[in-house]
Amino acid sequence: MEALDMPEPRVSIGLVNPKSPTNVGAVLRASGCFQAEAVFYTGERYDRAERFHTDTQNRAQAIPLQRVANLIEAVPPTAKVVCVDLVDGAVPLTLFEHPAEALYIFGPEDGTISQDIIDRADDVVYIPANGCLNLAATVNVVLYDRMSKTEHDLANNDQILAIRDRNNRVRVKS
């Protein structure tokens, strides 16, 4: 499978104390699909669960997955901090304009992003839905929203041929 010719990504993901290895594996997969450069996480819960290896596409080989003491310390110098959580006063993702460079910070599956991180954020957004999504689904939606709002022409058959699974050989009849 050959890579698509897309612009340099300027996106990193920050996870606040994730507990589920399944979600972290799915976050790595989303990061690869939508070209995030790195995934940072805090806490110890994932380290205990890591042995379950749920990164089914081995994205961790190409995308650094790094534990940090504080996600704010992981912010690249020119990046904006965008927190994604159900926080009073947050902007709906549908109305949000993504910055050119961003560290998107997501809360844990069973909690929220701390007030000190929210206070440091350049933006706080939420996904309008009838209920809350799990961590991996939230990362996928935000990264897809970012990609869909770019100026790049991604809708073409060459893209489908480049990224589809080798077991997929069906086609739409003309």
C-alpha positions as CSV (number, residue, x, y, z in Angstrom):
1,M,0.0,0.0,0.0
2,E,1.6,3.3,-1.0
3,A,1.3,6.5,1.0
4,L,-0.8,9.4,-0.3
5,D,0.9,12.6,-1.3
6,M,-0.4,14.9,1.4
7,P,1.0,18.0,3.1
8,E,3.1,17.7,6.1
9,P,1.0,17.1,9.2
10,R,1.3,19.4,12.1
11,V,-0.8,17.5,14.6
12,S,-0.1,15.7,17.9
13,I,-2.5,14.0,20.2
14,G,-2.5,14.2,24.0
15,L,-4.3,11.6,26.1
16,V,-5.1,12.3,29.8
17,N,-4.4,9.1,31.7
18,P,-6.0,6.6,29.2
19,K,-7.0,3.3,30.7
20,S,-8.0,1.2,27.7
21,P,-5.3,-0.4,25.5
22,T,-8.0,-0.9,22.9
23,N,-8.7,2.8,22.8
24,V,-5.0,3.7,22.6
25,G,-4.5,1.2,19.8
26,A,-7.4,2.8,18.0
27,V,-6.0,6.3,18.6
28,L,-2.7,5.2,17.1
29,R,-4.6,3.8,14.0
30,A,-6.5,7.1,13.7
31,S,-3.2,9.0,14.0
32,G,-1.8,7.1,11.2
33,C,-4.8,7.4,9.0
34,F,-5.1,11.2,9.5
35,Q,-1.4,11.9,9.8
36,A,-0.8,12.9,13.4
37,E,2.9,13.1,14.2
38,A,2.9,11.9,17.8
39,V,0.7,10.6,20.6
40,F,1.5,11.7,24.2
41,Y,-0.2,10.3,27.3
42,T,-0.1,10.8,31.0
43,G,-0.7,8.5,33.9
44,E,0.2,4.9,34.6
45,R,-3.0,3.0,33.6
46,Y,-2.0,2.5,29.9
47,D,1.5,1.3,30.9
48,R,-0.1,-1.5,32.9
49,A,-2.5,-2.4,30.0
50,E,0.0,-2.0,27.2
51,R,0.9,-5.7,27.1
52,F,-2.4,-6.4,25.4
53,H,-1.0,-4.8,22.1
54,T,-4.0,-3.4,20.3
55,D,-2.1,-1.4,17.7
56,T,-3.2,-3.7,14.9
57,Q,-1.4,-1.7,12.2
58,N,1.8,-1.2,14.1
59,R,1.5,2.5,13.9
60,A,3.6,2.9,17.0
61,Q,6.6,2.0,14.8
62,A,6.0,5.2,12.8
63,I,4.2,7.4,15.3
64,P,5.9,8.0,18.6
65,L,3.8,7.0,21.6
66,Q,5.4,8.7,24.6
67,R,4.4,8.9,28.2
68,V,4.9,12.4,29.7
69,A,4.4,13.9,33.2
70,N,2.5,16.8,31.8
71,L,0.8,17.2,28.4
72,I,1.4,21.0,28.4
73,E,5.2,20.3,28.4
74,A,4.7,18.2,25.2
75,V,3.2,21.1,23.2
76,P,5.4,21.9,20.2
77,P,6.6,25.6,20.3
78,T,4.3,26.8,17.5
79,A,1.3,24.6,18.2
80,K,-2.0,25.7,19.7
81,V,-3.5,23.6,22.5
82,V,-7.0,22.4,21.6
83,C,-8.9,20.5,24.4
84,V,-11.7,18.2,23.3
85,D,-14.2,17.5,26.1
86,L,-17.7,18.1,27.3
87,V,-16.8,21.3,29.1
88,D,-19.2,24.2,29.9
89,G,-18.5,27.0,27.4
90,A,-16.8,24.8,24.8
91,V,-17.3,25.5,21.0
92,P,-19.1,22.8,18.9
93,L,-16.7,21.0,16.6
94,T,-19.0,21.8,13.7
95,L,-18.2,25.5,14.0
96,F,-14.5,25.1,14.9
97,E,-11.7,26.3,12.7
98,H,-8.7,24.1,13.2
99,P,-5.3,25.8,13.7
100,A,-2.5,25.0,11.3
101,E,-0.5,23.4,14.1
102,A,-2.2,21.8,17.1
103,L,-1.9,19.5,20.1
104,Y,-5.3,18.0,20.6
105,I,-5.9,16.9,24.2
106,F,-8.5,14.4,25.1
107,G,-9.8,13.5,28.5
108,P,-9.8,10.0,30.0
109,E,-12.6,7.5,29.3
110,D,-13.9,7.9,32.9
111,G,-13.1,11.5,33.7
112,T,-12.4,14.9,32.3
113,I,-9.5,17.2,31.5
114,S,-8.2,19.1,34.5
115,Q,-9.1,22.7,34.9
116,D,-5.4,23.8,34.7
117,I,-5.1,22.2,31.3
118,I,-8.4,23.7,30.2
119,D,-7.1,27.1,31.4
120,R,-4.0,26.7,29.3
121,A,-5.9,25.8,26.1
122,D,-6.1,28.1,23.2
123,D,-9.5,26.5,22.3
124,V,-11.9,24.0,23.9
125,V,-14.3,22.1,21.7
126,Y,-16.9,19.4,22.0
127,I,-18.6,17.0,19.6
128,P,-22.3,17.7,19.4
129,A,-23.9,14.2,19.9
130,N,-26.7,12.6,21.8
131,G,-24.4,11.1,24.4
132,C,-20.7,11.0,24.9
133,L,-18.3,9.1,22.5
134,N,-15.5,6.9,23.7
135,L,-11.9,8.1,23.5
136,A,-11.0,6.5,20.3
137,A,-14.2,7.5,18.5
138,T,-13.7,11.1,19.7
139,V,-10.1,11.2,18.3
140,N,-11.3,9.8,15.0
141,V,-14.1,12.3,14.6
142,V,-11.8,15.3,15.5
143,L,-9.1,14.2,13.1
144,Y,-11.6,13.5,10.4
145,D,-13.2,16.9,10.9
146,R,-9.7,18.6,10.6
147,M,-9.0,16.7,7.4
148,S,-12.4,17.4,5.9
149,K,-12.0,21.2,6.5
150,T,-8.7,21.4,4.6
151,E,-8.3,22.7,1.1
152,H,-6.9,19.4,-0.3
153,D,-8.7,17.3,-2.9
154,L,-8.9,14.0,-1.2
155,A,-11.9,12.6,-3.1
156,N,-10.6,10.5,-5.9
157,N,-10.4,6.9,-6.9
158,D,-6.6,6.8,-6.6
159,Q,-6.9,7.4,-2.9
160,I,-9.3,4.5,-2.5
161,L,-7.0,2.2,-4.4
162,A,-4.0,3.3,-2.3
163,I,-5.6,2.8,1.1
164,R,-8.1,0.0,0.9
165,D,-7.4,-3.4,2.4
166,R,-5.9,-6.0,0.1
167,N,-9.0,-8.2,0.6
168,N,-11.2,-5.5,-0.8
169,R,-11.7,-5.8,-4.5
170,V,-15.3,-4.7,-4.9
171,R,-16.3,-1.7,-7.0
172,V,-19.3,0.4,-7.7
173,K,-21.0,-0.5,-11.0
174,S,-21.2,2.3,-13.5
